[in-house]
């Protein structure tokens, strides 16, 4: 299966009452872990790079080539979209240039008029090259590569205006945040999600897929309820990072307790030393896919 744009399988999720996962990657092994899980679960998947992760990995072209080559070398047959997560205008244009198959332009920190203007430019150019586009209105709480929001509920009029530009899927705040959720978090506002969906249906005449950012840490019952009410893509990043960190910390303690034996077996080799962390990512992704309901939807 070649790399594909995401609009068809995200729309299929919206129509089918499930969601696909957008999983952020940070390096080669991270990407392998996500792809193994997607193949095992037979699900479409978006492999996402934030601006910060792309810089860390060596640039957007390297990320695009890495994912493309891994899909080929690993014999991946499920649909895979290479997606820019929370990209500013320049990042979106760069990803169009290097050949990402999907992207998110995040102008939510801009005045709405400027957000819509730049979004239209991105959408028009991307669509001319067969690239799917996600845009955001309102702001998502927490922090994502320096873009900070207070978790406001997305203005419904802004959501309608963005949808009318032809965006393929829409990120709209419903109380979700990036990063770990604080103890006093009040939960998702499903009532506001319902209002957004009703307004979009009235304006567009069809179901518009909604994206739930900050998917790590939201209780599963709330995620399922959001999916039942129009969310068709759920972003996951922190959850995989925490799974990796937990597994590696446990392995380090295990290594320290058995140092002589592990040194003799050369378990300091990074290919072995990091294996449990990356296996934990695969397990975490598989578990999220089950919650999202996208297994066997490829």
Protein Blocks (a to p, Z undefined) as FASTA:
>chain_A
ZZddfklmmmmmmmnopacdddddfbfklmmmmmmmmmmnopacdddddfklmmmnnpjk
lmmmmmmmmmmmnopabdcddddehiafklmmmmmmnopabdcddfklpcfklmmmmmmm
mmmmmmmnopacdddehjdehjeehiacehiacdfklmmmmmmnopabdcddehiaedjd
dfklgbjafklmmmmmmmmmmmnopacddddehkgopafklmmmmmmnopabdcdfklmm
mmmmmmmmmmmmmmmmmmmmmmmnopmbmklmmmmmmmmmmmmmmmmmmmnopgokZZ
